[in-house]
C-alpha cells in the first residue's frame, strides 16, 4: 500500500534537482541585476562628471592618490557630491564585498583634463571585452584621452 524506499528516493532526488536549478536561476538574475545597476551608476557618474567639468573647467581630482584609481566607496572625488548625492558605488559594497581595487570596486581616476571610471562586471563579460579599454577584465568608461589610464591587475 505504501511507497517503496526506491520510489521515495527518486522523488527526493527530483525535488533536489529542481531546487538546485531554481537556485542557479535566481543567482544569475541577481548578478544580471547588479551588472545593470553598475552600468546605470556609471552613466550617472559620467553625467555628474561632465556637469562638474562644464562649471569648473576640469574634472574633479580623486580624494586619495591622484596618480592611481580610487574606490568610490572610500574616496569619492572632491566636490562631486554637489552634482550627485550619494556618489554611486558598486552594489556589492553593501554586503562588505568589493571594498578595494583588488576586490573589483567601482573606481575613478582623473588628472583634471580627462578621467576613467572602472567596474568589474559579474556576468556581462562581453561589455568588458568590447568597451575599448585597456583591460578586458574591467568595464571602462572614460573621457577623451582617458583610455590611457591603466587600472592594472584584474580582480579575482
C-alpha positions as CSV (number, residue, x, y, z in Angstrom):
1,X,0.0,0.0,0.0
2,X,2.8,2.5,0.8
3,X,5.7,3.7,-1.3
4,X,8.9,1.8,-1.6
5,X,12.2,3.2,-0.5
6,X,13.3,3.5,-4.1
7,X,10.3,5.5,-5.1
8,X,10.8,7.9,-2.2
9,X,14.5,8.3,-3.0
10,X,13.6,9.1,-6.7
11,X,11.1,11.7,-5.7
12,X,13.5,13.3,-3.2
13,X,16.3,13.4,-5.9
14,X,13.9,15.0,-8.4
15,X,12.9,17.7,-5.8
16,X,16.6,18.3,-5.0
17,X,17.4,18.7,-8.7
18,X,14.5,21.2,-9.2
19,X,15.6,23.2,-6.2
20,X,19.2,23.4,-7.5
21,X,18.0,24.6,-10.9
22,X,15.8,27.3,-9.3
23,X,18.7,28.5,-7.0
24,X,21.0,28.8,-10.0
25,X,18.4,30.8,-12.0
26,X,17.8,33.2,-9.1
27,X,21.5,33.7,-8.6
28,X,22.0,34.6,-12.3
29,X,19.1,37.0,-12.1
30,X,20.7,38.8,-9.1
31,X,24.1,39.0,-10.9
32,X,22.4,40.5,-14.0
33,X,20.6,43.0,-11.8
34,X,23.8,44.1,-10.1
35,X,25.5,44.5,-13.5
36,X,22.6,46.6,-14.7
37,X,22.9,48.7,-11.6
38,X,26.7,49.2,-12.2
39,X,26.1,50.4,-15.7
40,X,23.4,52.8,-14.5
41,X,25.7,54.1,-11.7
42,X,28.5,54.7,-14.2
43,X,26.2,56.5,-16.5
44,X,25.1,58.8,-13.6
45,X,28.7,59.4,-12.6
46,X,29.6,60.2,-16.2
47,X,26.8,62.8,-16.4
48,X,27.8,64.3,-13.0
49,X,31.5,64.5,-14.1
50,X,30.5,66.3,-17.3
51,X,28.5,68.8,-15.4
52,X,31.4,69.3,-13.0
53,X,33.7,69.9,-16.0
54,X,31.4,72.4,-17.6
55,X,31.2,74.5,-14.4
56,X,34.8,74.2,-13.2
57,X,36.8,73.7,-16.4
58,X,38.4,70.5,-15.1
59,X,37.3,67.1,-13.8
60,X,37.5,66.6,-10.0
61,X,40.6,65.1,-8.5
62,X,40.3,61.8,-6.5
63,X,40.4,62.4,-2.8
64,X,43.3,60.0,-2.2
65,X,46.2,59.3,-4.6
66,X,45.6,61.3,-7.8
67,X,48.1,59.1,-9.6
68,X,46.0,56.0,-9.1
69,X,42.5,54.7,-9.1
70,X,40.4,55.4,-6.0
71,X,37.4,53.3,-5.0
72,X,34.3,55.4,-5.0
73,X,33.1,53.9,-1.7
74,X,36.1,55.1,0.3
75,X,37.4,58.1,-1.6
76,X,34.8,59.9,-3.8
77,X,36.2,62.7,-5.9
78,X,36.4,66.0,-4.1
79,X,33.5,68.3,-5.0
80,X,31.5,65.7,-6.9
81,X,28.8,65.3,-4.2
82,X,27.5,68.7,-5.3
83,X,26.5,67.1,-8.6
84,X,25.4,63.7,-7.5
85,X,24.4,62.6,-4.0
86,X,25.1,60.0,-2.9
87,X,28.1,59.1,-5.1
88,X,27.2,55.7,-6.5
89,X,29.3,52.7,-5.6
90,X,29.3,49.0,-6.5
91,X,26.1,47.2,-5.5
92,X,28.2,44.6,-3.6
93,X,29.6,47.2,-1.3
94,X,26.6,46.9,0.9
95,X,27.4,43.3,1.7
96,X,31.1,44.1,2.6
97,X,32.4,42.9,-0.8
98,X,34.4,44.8,-3.4
99,X,35.8,47.3,-0.9
100,X,39.2,47.6,-2.6
101,X,40.5,47.9,-6.1
102,X,41.9,44.4,-5.9
103,X,38.4,43.1,-5.0
104,X,36.9,44.9,-8.0
105,X,35.3,48.0,-6.5
106,X,33.9,50.7,-8.8
107,X,36.8,53.2,-9.1
108,X,37.7,56.6,-10.6
109,X,40.9,58.3,-11.8
110,X,41.4,61.7,-13.2
111,X,44.2,64.2,-13.9
112,X,41.8,67.1,-14.3
113,X,41.7,67.1,-18.1
114,X,40.4,63.5,-18.5
115,X,39.0,60.7,-16.4
116,X,38.2,57.0,-16.3
117,X,35.7,55.0,-14.3
118,X,36.1,51.3,-14.0
119,X,33.9,48.5,-12.6
120,X,34.1,44.7,-12.7
121,X,31.0,43.0,-14.1
122,X,29.8,39.6,-12.8
123,X,28.1,38.2,-15.9
124,X,28.2,40.8,-18.6
125,X,31.8,40.0,-19.8
126,X,31.1,40.9,-23.4
127,X,30.8,44.6,-22.5
128,X,34.2,44.4,-20.7
129,X,35.8,42.8,-23.8
130,X,34.4,45.4,-26.2
131,X,34.4,48.7,-24.3
132,X,37.7,49.9,-26.0
133,X,39.5,50.0,-22.7
134,X,43.0,48.8,-21.8
135,X,41.9,45.7,-19.8
136,X,39.3,43.1,-20.8
137,X,38.6,42.3,-17.1
138,X,37.2,45.8,-16.3
139,X,34.2,47.7,-17.7
140,X,35.9,51.1,-18.5
141,X,34.1,54.4,-19.3
142,X,36.4,57.3,-20.0
143,X,36.6,60.8,-21.4
144,X,38.6,61.6,-24.5
145,X,42.2,60.5,-23.8
146,X,41.2,58.9,-20.5
147,X,41.6,55.5,-22.1
148,X,45.3,55.6,-21.4
149,X,44.8,55.2,-17.6
150,X,45.6,51.5,-16.9
151,X,43.8,50.0,-13.9
152,X,46.5,47.4,-13.6
153,X,45.7,43.9,-12.4
154,X,42.4,42.2,-12.7
155,X,40.1,41.5,-9.7
156,X,39.7,37.8,-8.7
